[in-house]
Amino acid sequence: MDKNTLVGFVLIGAVIVGFGIYNRPSQEERERAQHYQDSIQQVLQEQEQTKMMQEVAAQQTIEYDSASLFYTASKGKEVFTTLENDVVQLVLTNKGGRVYKATLKDYNDQQHQPLVLFDGTDASLSFGFEGKNENIRTEQLFFEPVNVTDSTVTMRLNAQNGGHLDFNYRLIPNSYIVDMSVQAVGMENFFSPSVKNMSIDWKQRARQMEKGYTFEQRYTSLTYKPVNDSFDYLSETKDEKETIPATLDWVAFKNQYFSCVFMAEKSFENATLESKMEQQGSGYMKNYAADMQSFFDPTGGQPSHFQFYFGPNHFKTLLASNDLSFKDKDQELEDLVYLGWPIIRLINRWFTINLFDWLSSMGLSMGLVILLMTIIVKILVLPTTWKSFISSAKMRALKPYVDKINAKYPKQEDALKKQQETMALYREYNVSPMGGCLPMLIQTPVFMALFFFVPNAIELRQQSFLWANDLSSYDDLISWSTHIPLLGNHLSLFCLLFSVTTVVNQIIMMKQQDTGSNPQMAAMKWMMYIMPVMFFFIFNEYASGLSYYYFISGLIGILTMWVMRKMTDEQKLLAQLEANKKAPSARKPTGLMAKLEALQKEQERLQKEREERLKKYRKE
């Protein structure tokens, strides 16, 4: 890239940025537009809630007449009980004896109020019990709160025969875990001895918690863990309903950064799980439903134990919560934070997270933490970067000899001979054409690790840096009112910078390889230039923290290559290669070069066989 072209790119970028800033709506216009959007969203929410209430009312209900043991419990007034510790506040309702509202004290929503995971009609939980003469469906009945403290309550469903059904709740101190047990007392004659299970119907509409709907949608899914197996999930991008044949340790209604997890000591059976997409602008992401069964002892001798986790998808918090769960199980709740494929997950778990936590503990801004992480990673992979660079430099030094071979065999039918002679040249000078590939392959998992880590790092949520007010979402310093296909209504500046540095890096790499007039490589060049444009449209909706990381990584890569080129004298390198060539010891191919030579010999053998068969066929 010459100086004029570079200046042109800079000027174009400056014009785009300046135009976007100049045309950015004023504070009053933004507030008016926001008020309009909030009004639309409120109307949509009211419509959705009305629709849900109508659907619930339309469902078949159990009628409790005066002869029913639960006739009195079917009439009542809704009363709320609050449990709380240092990190979470739970509001329980006596109607259904369930958690009605969950608020996280250490996190805020987009209006900077304490974050509410669900409230009121957002969620429902109903337990079903089959009796001899009548059935129980707890969502229709009123419980009595007894034994109430700041962290415990027993929701008691009284029967008219003096027996009762207890839902015992205990909020563990300084934790997001809630213990729950279900126990029948004096109800032996109500249930048939053959009853061994209760049914559970759990529903929740997952709220939109983050700024960017599209990006949050990619990480919002109904997730579950089969017993003695790894986690699985329903589709994030479409409606899906699935009946799970395996027993389950837990089911999670998961958002990008927060989850509601329901765990069973005796596991869940016959689970039917469903996830439906919600409309953008409704204020919700997904509509979740889990219909399943679990152990129940009608005699009351053995309570049914459950646990809830209402909290953040923070890796170490989830890891610590495993120790608070049932002793004979490893719940592996940390899997709710997706850290990538197996080898990448190991890198993130044992290196990236610990490095991130160490840098964060210094009180630095998240932007500086990402910058320092990128520099440290670049330093760690520097030996492989240098090795890859030297391999390419050797190839460039030998290019005049390769050009002579190409001129010697211009015909397509001599391609195999040209390839053999070229490989012989490389072997003669002890140069491997694949020498730069292995170091790059070693680097790839390290760079991919941060690709998976950054969008799942809740620490970046609502953290500002430079012009980005939330590193977990896109930065929209440049925005407009209309929606443009593939682009949206904003331009992420970090994404633009990332794309530009990627283009520059590709130009440097292609020049470094200096592939000449090879038509296939010419086509590859165009592909390498098109990729950054594709990245721009893909990453424009992604977290600005991720685009910022790639921008810094690309910028450091450009500087690294510039320094390496300054440090390398290709004439001296060629002289060194000539000296190696004149060394008396014969060089035998090893490693990948040996495999390539073996492959060439096999190709030569097959070609000779084809030629011989062709000659024989012509004679006949």
C-alpha positions, 0 to 999 in steps of 0.5 A: 500500500503506497502513501497516497492510498493510505492517506486516502483510507484515513481521509475516507475514515475521517469523513465517515466518522465526522459525518456520523458525529455531525449527523448524530441526533441531539440529546433532546432528539435521542430522549424523544426517540427513546420515549417513543420506543419505550411507549411502543415497548410498553404497549407490546408488553401489555399486549403480551401479558394480556394474551398470556393471562387469557391463555392461562385462564383458558386452560383447563382448571381443577374445580375444588367443591366444598367436599374437597380437602383443599376447598378452603385453600382454593379461596384466599388472598395473595400475600408476599414474603421476602427472603434476602441475603447480600446478593439476591432478594426473592419475593415469594407468593402464597398463591402456588407457594412459589418464587414470584420475583428475583432481584440481583443486588450487584447488577443493574438493568439498562435503566440502571436499576437493580436487575430483575430476572423475572416478576409476576406473570413472567414466570410460573411454577406448578407442582401436580400430585395425583390423589385417590379421589382428586388431584392437586395443582399448586398454582391454583391454591393458596399456601400459608407462610409459616416459620418466616425469617429473613432467609427461610419460609415454609409455604404450607398447603393445608388440607381440611383433614388436618394434613398439609403439604410443605414447600420449605425454602432456605436462601443460602447466605451470600449465595444465589442458591435456594434450597427447596424441599417438598414434603407431605405430612399426614396425607397418607390416605390422600395419595395412592401407595403407587404414587412415586412421582410429582409433575412439575410445570415450569415456565418463564419468559426470558427478559431482554437484559442487554442493549443489543437484541441480536447479539444477546439472542445468540447466547440465550438458550434453554440449557439442560444437563443429563445425569452423568453427561455433559450439558446440551441446549435447545436452538438459540435461533428458532423455535424448538421442542424436544422430549428428553429420554435421559434423566436430568440433573438440572434445567436452566432458563438462560440469558446471555449473562444470567440464568434461572436453574432448577436442580433436583437431587433425585433428577428430573424424568420424562422432561419435555422442553420447549423454547420459543422466540420472542419478537424484537421490541417486545422486551423479551428474548425467549419463552421457555417451558419445562414439563417434567417429573421428579421423585415424591414420597406420599408418606412424607418419610423422605422429602423431595429436595430441589435447588434453584440458582438465580444469578449471574453466568459468572464462571467462578461463581457457578463453580463455587455454587457446585460446592453448595449443591447436592453432595453426591453430584457435580452439577457442572454449573460452570458449563452455563458459561460457554468457553469454546471447544474442548482445547479452547475451553481448557485454555480459557479455564486455566489461563484466560480467566485467571489472567483476566481476574489478575489484571482486573484485581489491579483496579484497571478499567476493562479497556486497559485489561483487554489491552494488557491481555492482548499484549501478554498473549502476543508476547507469549506467541511471539516465538511462533510468530518469529518462526513463521516470519522467518519461514516466509522470509526464506521462501521470498529469498528463494523466489528468483530460483522458483521463478526460473523453475516456473519458466522452465515448465510453462506447460500444465502437463509438466506441473508434476515435474515443476512441483518435484523440482521446486520441492527439491530446491527447498530440500537443497536449501533446507527450507520447508514451504509448510514451515510457517503453517505449524506456528500459526496453527499453534497460535490459533487456539490462543486467539480463538480462546478470547473470541469465546471468552469476551462475549461471555465475560459478565465483567465487561457488562455495562463497562465503558471505555473511550466512546463505547459505553458498554463493552459487552454490546456494540458501540454506536457513536455513529448511528441513524434512525432508519434500518439499513439491511445487513448493517442496521441503524448504527456503525460500530467504530471499533468494528470499523477499526478492526476491519481496517487493521485486518485489511492492512494485515492481509496486505502485509501477509500477501506481500510477505508471501509474494506469490507472484502471478499464480492465478489461484493465489491471485483469487485467494488475494481477493478472498483475503480482502473480501473477508474483512468486509464480511467481518464488518457486517458480521461484527457490527452487532457484536460486543464492542469489547470483542471488536476492540480486542481484534483491533488491538491484536491486529494493530500489534500484529502490524507493528510486529511485522514492521519490526521484524522486517526491519530486523531481517536482511533478506540478502544476508538470509540468502547468503546463509541459505547458500552456505547451508547448501554448500555444506558437505553433509547430505540433507535428507527430508524429515517431518512434513517435507518427507511426507510431501516428498513421499506424496509426490513420489506416489503421484509420480507413480500413479501418473506413470501407471496412467500413461502406461495404461493409455499407451496400452489402450491405444495399441489395442 
